[in-house]
């Protein structure tokens, strides 16, 4: 699962490395605070769950420029 981080596919999916980092950080915090995973955990760590959620398009990061329109 962490192999996905070695590919540019996940970076391109969310629009850049900074946005990916922010999305991962926010979602891990939600999981730690008790949010339910959007994918089957199957023994995965929180980071692996978040990566799988991103790869399955279950979570995204909002584009602040879209909110200005």
BATITOR-638405 format. One record per atom (N, C-alpha, C): residue in one letter; residue number from 1; x, y, z. Coordinates in nm, 4 decimals, decimal comma. Each point is the difference from the previous one (the first is absolute). Layout:
BEGIN
<site><r>A</r><k>NUM</k><c1>X</c1><c2>Y</c2><c3>Z</c3></site>
...
This chain:
BEGIN
<site><r>X</r><k>1</k><c1>0,0828</c1><c2>-0,1201</c2><c3>0,0000</c3></site>
<site><r>X</r><k>1</k><c1>-0,0828</c1><c2>0,1201</c2><c3>0,0000</c3></site>
<site><r>X</r><k>1</k><c1>0,0865</c1><c2>0,1255</c2><c3>0,0000</c3></site>
<site><r>X</r><k>2</k><c1>0,1014</c1><c2>0,0019</c2><c3>0,0817</c3></site>
<site><r>X</r><k>2</k><c1>0,0874</c1><c2>0,1166</c2><c3>0,0057</c3></site>
<site><r>X</r><k>2</k><c1>0,0735</c1><c2>0,0155</c2><c3>-0,1325</c3></site>
<site><r>X</r><k>3</k><c1>0,0046</c1><c2>-0,1055</c2><c3>-0,0795</c3></site>
<site><r>X</r><k>3</k><c1>0,0593</c1><c2>0,0073</c2><c3>-0,1337</c3></site>
<site><r>X</r><k>3</k><c1>-0,0652</c1><c2>0,1112</c2><c3>-0,0815</c3></site>
<site><r>X</r><k>4</k><c1>-0,1264</c1><c2>0,0303</c2><c3>0,0266</c3></site>
<site><r>X</r><k>4</k><c1>-0,0706</c1><c2>0,1052</c2><c3>-0,0726</c3></site>
<site><r>X</r><k>4</k><c1>0,0685</c1><c2>0,1355</c2><c3>0,0194</c3></site>
<site><r>X</r><k>5</k><c1>0,0663</c1><c2>0,0179</c2><c3>0,1129</c3></site>
<site><r>X</r><k>5</k><c1>0,0686</c1><c2>0,1264</c2><c3>0,0254</c3></site>
<site><r>X</r><k>5</k><c1>0,1252</c1><c2>0,0157</c2><c3>-0,0851</c3></site>
<site><r>X</r><k>6</k><c1>0,0518</c1><c2>-0,1097</c2><c3>-0,0530</c3></site>
<site><r>X</r><k>6</k><c1>0,1191</c1><c2>0,0063</c2><c3>-0,0841</c3></site>
<site><r>X</r><k>6</k><c1>-0,0336</c1><c2>0,0404</c2><c3>-0,1429</c3></site>
<site><r>X</r><k>7</k><c1>-0,1256</c1><c2>-0,0017</c2><c3>-0,0341</c3></site>
<site><r>X</r><k>7</k><c1>-0,0451</c1><c2>0,0325</c2><c3>-0,1347</c3></site>
<site><r>X</r><k>7</k><c1>-0,0523</c1><c2>0,1435</c2><c3>-0,0045</c3></site>
<site><r>X</r><k>8</k><c1>0,0115</c1><c2>0,0619</c2><c3>-0,1151</c3></site>
<site><r>X</r><k>8</k><c1>-0,0549</c1><c2>0,1350</c2><c3>-0,0165</c3></site>
<site><r>X</r><k>8</k><c1>-0,1511</c1><c2>-0,0020</c2><c3>-0,0211</c3></site>
<site><r>X</r><k>9</k><c1>-0,0584</c1><c2>-0,1186</c2><c3>-0,0165</c3></site>
<site><r>X</r><k>9</k><c1>-0,1440</c1><c2>-0,0093</c2><c3>-0,0230</c3></site>
<site><r>X</r><k>9</k><c1>-0,0794</c1><c2>0,0621</c2><c3>0,1134</c3></site>
<site><r>X</r><k>10</k><c1>0,0369</c1><c2>-0,0311</c2><c3>0,1232</c3></site>
<site><r>X</r><k>10</k><c1>-0,0742</c1><c2>0,0528</c2><c3>0,1139</c3></site>
<site><r>X</r><k>10</k><c1>0,0229</c1><c2>0,1507</c2><c3>0,0141</c3></site>
<site><r>X</r><k>11</k><c1>0,1204</c1><c2>0,0461</c2><c3>-0,0314</c3></site>
<site><r>X</r><k>11</k><c1>0,0301</c1><c2>0,1435</c2><c3>0,0057</c3></site>
<site><r>X</r><k>11</k><c1>-0,0844</c1><c2>0,0740</c2><c3>-0,1037</c3></site>
<site><r>X</r><k>12</k><c1>-0,0065</c1><c2>-0,0539</c2><c3>-0,1206</c3></site>
<site><r>X</r><k>12</k><c1>-0,0794</c1><c2>0,0625</c2><c3>-0,1051</c3></site>
<site><r>X</r><k>12</k><c1>-0,1488</c1><c2>-0,0057</c2><c3>0,0301</c3></site>
<site><r>X</r><k>13</k><c1>-0,0438</c1><c2>-0,1045</c2><c3>0,0667</c3></site>
<site><r>X</r><k>13</k><c1>-0,1414</c1><c2>-0,0179</c2><c3>0,0331</c3></site>
<site><r>X</r><k>13</k><c1>-0,0516</c1><c2>0,1140</c2><c3>0,0887</c3></site>
<site><r>X</r><k>14</k><c1>0,0841</c1><c2>0,0458</c2><c3>0,0932</c3></site>
<site><r>X</r><k>14</k><c1>-0,0438</c1><c2>0,1049</c2><c3>0,0928</c3></site>
<site><r>X</r><k>14</k><c1>0,0516</c1><c2>0,1382</c2><c3>-0,0371</c3></site>
<site><r>X</r><k>15</k><c1>0,0892</c1><c2>0,0090</c2><c3>-0,0986</c3></site>
<site><r>X</r><k>15</k><c1>0,0433</c1><c2>0,1299</c2><c3>-0,0472</c3></site>
<site><r>X</r><k>15</k><c1>0,1311</c1><c2>0,0505</c2><c3>0,0557</c3></site>
<site><r>X</r><k>16</k><c1>0,0838</c1><c2>-0,0883</c2><c3>0,0502</c3></site>
<site><r>X</r><k>16</k><c1>0,1326</c1><c2>0,0418</c2><c3>0,0463</c3></site>
<site><r>X</r><k>16</k><c1>0,0372</c1><c2>-0,0612</c2><c3>0,1333</c3></site>
<site><r>X</r><k>17</k><c1>0,1302</c1><c2>0,0034</c2><c3>0,0282</c3></site>
<site><r>X</r><k>17</k><c1>0,0513</c1><c2>-0,0617</c2><c3>0,1224</c3></site>
<site><r>X</r><k>17</k><c1>-0,0478</c1><c2>0,0720</c2><c3>0,1255</c3></site>
<site><r>X</r><k>18</k><c1>-0,0060</c1><c2>0,1320</c2><c3>-0,0040</c3></site>
<site><r>X</r><k>18</k><c1>-0,0461</c1><c2>0,0742</c2><c3>0,1173</c3></site>
<site><r>X</r><k>18</k><c1>-0,1449</c1><c2>-0,0352</c2><c3>0,0313</c3></site>
<site><r>X</r><k>19</k><c1>-0,0836</c1><c2>-0,0016</c2><c3>-0,1033</c3></site>
<site><r>X</r><k>19</k><c1>-0,1416</c1><c2>-0,0331</c2><c3>0,0197</c3></site>
<site><r>X</r><k>19</k><c1>-0,0155</c1><c2>-0,1437</c2><c3>0,0497</c3></site>
<site><r>X</r><k>20</k><c1>0,0829</c1><c2>-0,0912</c2><c3>-0,0486</c3></site>
<site><r>X</r><k>20</k><c1>-0,0034</c1><c2>-0,1382</c2><c3>0,0457</c3></site>
<site><r>X</r><k>20</k><c1>0,0358</c1><c2>-0,0067</c2><c3>0,1484</c3></site>
<site><r>X</r><k>21</k><c1>0,1030</c1><c2>0,0711</c2><c3>0,0390</c3></site>
<site><r>X</r><k>21</k><c1>0,0425</c1><c2>0,0013</c2><c3>0,1393</c3></site>
<site><r>X</r><k>21</k><c1>-0,1103</c1><c2>0,0536</c2><c3>0,0908</c3></site>
<site><r>X</r><k>22</k><c1>-0,0627</c1><c2>0,1086</c2><c3>-0,0415</c3></site>
<site><r>X</r><k>22</k><c1>-0,1086</c1><c2>0,0593</c2><c3>0,0789</c3></site>
<site><r>X</r><k>22</k><c1>-0,1167</c1><c2>-0,0975</c2><c3>0,0131</c3></site>
<site><r>X</r><k>23</k><c1>-0,0370</c1><c2>-0,0621</c2><c3>-0,1113</c3></site>
<site><r>X</r><k>23</k><c1>-0,1117</c1><c2>-0,0941</c2><c3>0,0014</c3></site>
<site><r>X</r><k>23</k><c1>0,0293</c1><c2>-0,1186</c2><c3>0,0915</c3></site>
<site><r>X</r><k>24</k><c1>0,1193</c1><c2>-0,0561</c2><c3>-0,0101</c3></site>
<site><r>X</r><k>24</k><c1>0,0370</c1><c2>-0,1129</c2><c3>0,0854</c3></site>
<site><r>X</r><k>24</k><c1>-0,0032</c1><c2>0,0411</c2><c3>0,1469</c3></site>
<site><r>X</r><k>25</k><c1>0,0577</c1><c2>0,1143</c2><c3>0,0299</c3></site>
<site><r>X</r><k>25</k><c1>0,0061</c1><c2>0,0463</c2><c3>0,1386</c3></site>
<site><r>X</r><k>25</k><c1>-0,1399</c1><c2>0,0200</c2><c3>0,0579</c3></site>
<site><r>X</r><k>26</k><c1>-0,0871</c1><c2>0,0658</c2><c3>-0,0753</c3></site>
<site><r>X</r><k>26</k><c1>-0,1354</c1><c2>0,0261</c2><c3>0,0495</c3></site>
<site><r>X</r><k>26</k><c1>-0,0785</c1><c2>-0,1288</c2><c3>0,0189</c3></site>
<site><r>X</r><k>27</k><c1>0,0123</c1><c2>-0,0915</c2><c3>-0,0943</c3></site>
<site><r>X</r><k>27</k><c1>-0,0780</c1><c2>-0,1240</c2><c3>0,0085</c3></site>
<site><r>X</r><k>27</k><c1>0,0508</c1><c2>-0,0898</c2><c3>0,1120</c3></site>
<site><r>X</r><k>28</k><c1>0,1312</c1><c2>-0,0071</c2><c3>0,0194</c3></site>
<site><r>X</r><k>28</k><c1>0,0524</c1><c2>-0,0797</c2><c3>0,1114</c3></site>
<site><r>X</r><k>28</k><c1>-0,0488</c1><c2>0,0569</c2><c3>0,1324</c3></site>
<site><r>X</r><k>29</k><c1>-0,0026</c1><c2>0,1310</c2><c3>0,0127</c3></site>
<site><r>X</r><k>29</k><c1>-0,0518</c1><c2>0,0626</c2><c3>0,1225</c3></site>
<site><r>X</r><k>29</k><c1>-0,1459</c1><c2>-0,0387</c2><c3>0,0223</c3></site>
<site><r>X</r><k>30</k><c1>-0,0792</c1><c2>-0,0041</c2><c3>-0,1071</c3></site>
<site><r>X</r><k>30</k><c1>-0,1403</c1><c2>-0,0401</c2><c3>0,0126</c3></site>
<site><r>X</r><k>30</k><c1>-0,0105</c1><c2>-0,1450</c2><c3>0,0469</c3></site>
<site><r>X</r><k>31</k><c1>0,0814</c1><c2>-0,0874</c2><c3>-0,0569</c3></site>
<site><r>X</r><k>31</k><c1>-0,0029</c1><c2>-0,1402</c2><c3>0,0406</c3></site>
<site><r>X</r><k>31</k><c1>0,0405</c1><c2>-0,0160</c2><c3>0,1466</c3></site>
<site><r>X</r><k>32</k><c1>0,1009</c1><c2>0,0725</c2><c3>0,0419</c3></site>
<site><r>X</r><k>32</k><c1>0,0450</c1><c2>-0,0050</c2><c3>0,1393</c3></site>
<site><r>X</r><k>32</k><c1>-0,1106</c1><c2>0,0492</c2><c3>0,0934</c3></site>
<site><r>X</r><k>33</k><c1>-0,0757</c1><c2>0,0998</c2><c3>-0,0462</c3></site>
<site><r>X</r><k>33</k><c1>-0,1086</c1><c2>0,0555</c2><c3>0,0808</c3></site>
<site><r>X</r><k>33</k><c1>-0,1268</c1><c2>-0,0856</c2><c3>-0,0032</c3></site>
<site><r>X</r><k>34</k><c1>0,0040</c1><c2>-0,1114</c2><c3>-0,0728</c3></site>
<site><r>X</r><k>34</k><c1>-0,1120</c1><c2>-0,0925</c2><c3>0,0036</c3></site>
<site><r>X</r><k>34</k><c1>-0,0823</c1><c2>-0,0131</c2><c3>-0,1263</c3></site>
<site><r>X</r><k>35</k><c1>0,0346</c1><c2>0,0709</c2><c3>-0,1069</c3></site>
<site><r>X</r><k>35</k><c1>-0,0736</c1><c2>-0,0157</c2><c3>-0,1259</c3></site>
<site><r>X</r><k>35</k><c1>0,0166</c1><c2>-0,1420</c2><c3>-0,0516</c3></site>
<site><r>X</r><k>36</k><c1>-0,1022</c1><c2>-0,0498</c2><c3>-0,0652</c3></site>
<site><r>X</r><k>36</k><c1>0,0066</c1><c2>-0,1347</c2><c3>-0,0556</c3></site>
<site><r>X</r><k>36</k><c1>0,0708</c1><c2>0,0018</c2><c3>-0,1347</c3></site>
<site><r>X</r><k>37</k><c1>0,0805</c1><c2>-0,1015</c2><c3>-0,0257</c3></site>
<site><r>X</r><k>37</k><c1>0,0644</c1><c2>-0,0100</c2><c3>-0,1318</c3></site>
<site><r>X</r><k>37</k><c1>-0,1051</c1><c2>-0,0188</c2><c3>-0,1090</c3></site>
<site><r>X</r><k>38</k><c1>0,0278</c1><c2>0,0523</c2><c3>-0,1175</c3></site>
<site><r>X</r><k>38</k><c1>-0,0907</c1><c2>-0,0111</c2><c3>-0,1140</c3></site>
<site><r>X</r><k>38</k><c1>0,0324</c1><c2>-0,1229</c2><c3>-0,0843</c3></site>
<site><r>X</r><k>39</k><c1>0,1005</c1><c2>-0,0749</c2><c3>0,0410</c3></site>
<site><r>X</r><k>39</k><c1>0,0380</c1><c2>-0,1257</c2><c3>-0,0655</c3></site>
<site><r>X</r><k>39</k><c1>0,0164</c1><c2>-0,1052</c2><c3>0,1094</c3></site>
<site><r>X</r><k>40</k><c1>0,0018</c1><c2>-0,1260</c2><c3>-0,0393</c3></site>
<site><r>X</r><k>40</k><c1>0,0229</c1><c2>-0,1072</c2><c3>0,0967</c3></site>
<site><r>X</r><k>40</k><c1>0,1420</c1><c2>0,0112</c2><c3>0,0547</c3></site>
<site><r>X</r><k>41</k><c1>0,0123</c1><c2>-0,0029</c2><c3>0,1303</c3></site>
<site><r>X</r><k>41</k><c1>0,1314</c1><c2>0,0166</c2><c3>0,0628</c3></site>
<site><r>X</r><k>41</k><c1>0,0901</c1><c2>-0,1208</c2><c3>-0,0243</c3></site>
<site><r>X</r><k>42</k><c1>-0,0503</c1><c2>-0,1194</c2><c3>0,0165</c3></site>
<site><r>X</r><k>42</k><c1>0,0751</c1><c2>-0,1229</c2><c3>-0,0259</c3></site>
<site><r>X</r><k>42</k><c1>0,1426</c1><c2>0,0046</c2><c3>0,0553</c3></site>
<site><r>X</r><k>43</k><c1>0,0163</c1><c2>0,0501</c2><c3>0,1221</c3></site>
<site><r>X</r><k>43</k><c1>0,1311</c1><c2>0,0023</c2><c3>0,0638</c3></site>
<site><r>X</r><k>43</k><c1>0,0913</c1><c2>0,1128</c2><c3>-0,0455</c3></site>
<site><r>X</r><k>44</k><c1>-0,0509</c1><c2>0,0916</c2><c3>-0,0813</c3></site>
<site><r>X</r><k>44</k><c1>0,0836</c1><c2>0,1108</c2><c3>-0,0494</c3></site>
<site><r>X</r><k>44</k><c1>0,0181</c1><c2>0,1064</c2><c3>0,1082</c3></site>
<site><r>X</r><k>45</k><c1>0,1126</c1><c2>0,0684</c2><c3>-0,0061</c3></site>
<site><r>X</r><k>45</k><c1>0,0251</c1><c2>0,1138</c2><c3>0,0879</c3></site>
<site><r>X</r><k>45</k><c1>-0,0854</c1><c2>0,1177</c2><c3>-0,0462</c3></site>
<site><r>X</r><k>46</k><c1>-0,0065</c1><c2>0,1049</c2><c3>0,0826</c3></site>
<site><r>X</r><k>46</k><c1>-0,0758</c1><c2>0,1190</c2><c3>-0,0383</c3></site>
<site><r>X</r><k>46</k><c1>0,0519</c1><c2>0,0591</c2><c3>-0,1312</c3></site>
<site><r>X</r><k>47</k><c1>0,1310</c1><c2>0,0053</c2><c3>-0,0155</c3></site>
<site><r>X</r><k>47</k><c1>0,0578</c1><c2>0,0547</c2><c3>-0,1233</c3></site>
<site><r>X</r><k>47</k><c1>-0,0417</c1><c2>-0,0838</c2><c3>-0,1204</c3></site>
<site><r>X</r><k>48</k><c1>0,0048</c1><c2>-0,1300</c2><c3>0,0134</c3></site>
<site><r>X</r><k>48</k><c1>-0,0403</c1><c2>-0,0870</c2><c3>-0,1105</c3></site>
<site><r>X</r><k>48</k><c1>-0,1478</c1><c2>0,0176</c2><c3>-0,0337</c3></site>
<site><r>X</r><k>49</k><c1>-0,0829</c1><c2>0,0179</c2><c3>0,1022</c3></site>
<site><r>X</r><k>49</k><c1>-0,1431</c1><c2>0,0234</c2><c3>-0,0218</c3></site>
<site><r>X</r><k>49</k><c1>-0,0202</c1><c2>0,1291</c2><c3>-0,0788</c3></site>
<site><r>X</r><k>50</k><c1>0,0682</c1><c2>0,1056</c2><c3>0,0402</c3></site>
<site><r>X</r><k>50</k><c1>-0,0145</c1><c2>0,1293</c2><c3>-0,0678</c3></site>
<site><r>X</r><k>50</k><c1>0,0452</c1><c2>-0,0102</c2><c3>-0,1457</c3></site>
<site><r>X</r><k>51</k><c1>0,1113</c1><c2>-0,0651</c2><c3>-0,0251</c3></site>
<site><r>X</r><k>51</k><c1>0,0490</c1><c2>-0,0164</c2><c3>-0,1376</c3></site>
<site><r>X</r><k>51</k><c1>-0,1033</c1><c2>-0,0755</c2><c3>-0,0834</c3></site>
<site><r>X</r><k>52</k><c1>-0,0564</c1><c2>-0,1052</c2><c3>0,0571</c3></site>
<site><r>X</r><k>52</k><c1>-0,1018</c1><c2>-0,0779</c2><c3>-0,0727</c3></site>
<site><r>X</r><k>52</k><c1>-0,1252</c1><c2>0,0845</c2><c3>-0,0251</c3></site>
<site><r>X</r><k>53</k><c1>-0,0395</c1><c2>0,0813</c2><c3>0,0967</c3></site>
<site><r>X</r><k>53</k><c1>-0,1155</c1><c2>0,0885</c2><c3>-0,0190</c3></site>
<site><r>X</r><k>53</k><c1>0,0255</c1><c2>0,0987</c2><c3>-0,1141</c3></site>
<site><r>X</r><k>54</k><c1>0,1201</c1><c2>0,0523</c2><c3>-0,0070</c3></site>
<site><r>X</r><k>54</k><c1>0,0345</c1><c2>0,0932</c2><c3>-0,1085</c3></site>
<site><r>X</r><k>54</k><c1>-0,0011</c1><c2>-0,0726</c2><c3>-0,1336</c3></site>
<site><r>X</r><k>55</k><c1>0,0618</c1><c2>-0,1168</c2><c3>-0,0052</c3></site>
<site><r>X</r><k>55</k><c1>0,0088</c1><c2>-0,0745</c2><c3>-0,1254</c3></site>
<site><r>X</r><k>55</k><c1>-0,1377</c1><c2>-0,0433</c2><c3>-0,0510</c3></site>
<site><r>X</r><k>56</k><c1>-0,0937</c1><c2>-0,0215</c2><c3>0,0917</c3></site>
<site><r>X</r><k>56</k><c1>-0,1360</c1><c2>-0,0386</c2><c3>-0,0384</c3></site>
<site><r>X</r><k>56</k><c1>-0,0925</c1><c2>0,1207</c2><c3>-0,0162</c3></site>
<site><r>X</r><k>57</k><c1>0,0571</c1><c2>0,1212</c2><c3>0,0031</c3></site>
<site><r>X</r><k>57</k><c1>-0,0764</c1><c2>0,1245</c2><c3>-0,0133</c3></site>
<site><r>X</r><k>57</k><c1>-0,1083</c1><c2>0,0139</c2><c3>0,1062</c3></site>
<site><r>X</r><k>58</k><c1>0,0251</c1><c2>-0,0511</c2><c3>0,1186</c3></site>
<site><r>X</r><k>58</k><c1>-0,0946</c1><c2>0,0123</c2><c3>0,1116</c3></site>
<site><r>X</r><k>58</k><c1>0,0167</c1><c2>0,1341</c2><c3>0,0707</c3></site>
<site><r>X</r><k>59</k><c1>0,1216</c1><c2>0,0565</c2><c3>-0,0063</c3></site>
<site><r>X</r><k>59</k><c1>0,0249</c1><c2>0,1305</c2><c3>0,0601</c3></site>
<site><r>X</r><k>59</k><c1>0,0774</c1><c2>0,0865</c2><c3>-0,0987</c3></site>
<site><r>X</r><k>60</k><c1>-0,0228</c1><c2>0,1289</c2><c3>0,0075</c3></site>
<site><r>X</r><k>60</k><c1>0,0713</c1><c2>0,0976</c2><c3>-0,0828</c3></site>
<site><r>X</r><k>60</k><c1>0,0254</c1><c2>0,1237</c2><c3>0,0849</c3></site>
<site><r>X</r><k>61</k><c1>0,0789</c1><c2>0,0896</c2><c3>-0,0534</c3></site>
<site><r>X</r><k>61</k><c1>0,0239</c1><c2>0,1280</c2><c3>0,0671</c3></site>
<site><r>X</r><k>61</k><c1>-0,0667</c1><c2>0,1079</c2><c3>-0,0832</c3></site>
<site><r>X</r><k>62</k><c1>-0,0673</c1><c2>0,0906</c2><c3>0,0675</c3></site>
<site><r>X</r><k>62</k><c1>-0,0689</c1><c2>0,1076</c2><c3>-0,0711</c3></site>
<site><r>X</r><k>62</k><c1>0,1010</c1><c2>0,0981</c2><c3>-0,0560</c3></site>
<site><r>X</r><k>63</k><c1>-0,0293</c1><c2>0,0511</c2><c3>-0,1183</c3></site>
<site><r>X</r><k>63</k><c1>0,0824</c1><c2>0,1028</c2><c3>-0,0630</c3></site>
<site><r>X</r><k>63</k><c1>-0,0493</c1><c2>0,1351</c2><c3>0,0483</c3></site>
<site><r>X</r><k>64</k><c1>0,0800</c1><c2>0,0747</c2><c3>0,0774</c3></site>
<site><r>X</r><k>64</k><c1>-0,0458</c1><c2>0,1285</c2><c3>0,0528</c3></site>
<site><r>X</r><k>64</k><c1>-0,0336</c1><c2>0,1002</c2><c3>-0,1106</c3></site>
<site><r>X</r><k>65</k><c1>0,0593</c1><c2>-0,0165</c2><c3>-0,1189</c3></site>
<site><r>X</r><k>65</k><c1>-0,0288</c1><c2>0,0912</c2><c3>-0,1104</c3></site>
<site><r>X</r><k>65</k><c1>-0,1415</c1><c2>-0,0210</c2><c3>-0,0533</c3></site>
<site><r>X</r><k>66</k><c1>-0,0520</c1><c2>-0,1212</c2><c3>0,0106</c3></site>
<site><r>X</r><k>66</k><c1>-0,1361</c1><c2>-0,0269</c2><c3>-0,0445</c3></site>
<site><r>X</r><k>66</k><c1>-0,1007</c1><c2>0,0678</c2><c3>0,0915</c3></site>
<site><r>X</r><k>67</k><c1>0,0350</c1><c2>0,0205</c2><c3>0,1248</c3></site>
<site><r>X</r><k>67</k><c1>-0,0912</c1><c2>0,0618</c2><c3>0,0951</c3></site>
<site><r>X</r><k>67</k><c1>-0,0130</c1><c2>0,1500</c2><c3>-0,0233</c3></site>
<site><r>X</r><k>68</k><c1>0,0933</c1><c2>0,0618</c2><c3>-0,0710</c3></site>
<site><r>X</r><k>68</k><c1>-0,0023</c1><c2>0,1440</c2><c3>-0,0235</c3></site>
<site><r>X</r><k>68</k><c1>-0,0966</c1><c2>0,0391</c2><c3>-0,1117</c3></site>
<site><r>X</r><k>69</k><c1>-0,0374</c1><c2>-0,0927</c2><c3>-0,0852</c3></site>
<site><r>X</r><k>69</k><c1>-0,0817</c1><c2>0,0316</c2><c3>-0,1169</c3></site>
<site><r>X</r><k>69</k><c1>-0,1379</c1><c2>0,0459</c2><c3>0,0340</c3></site>
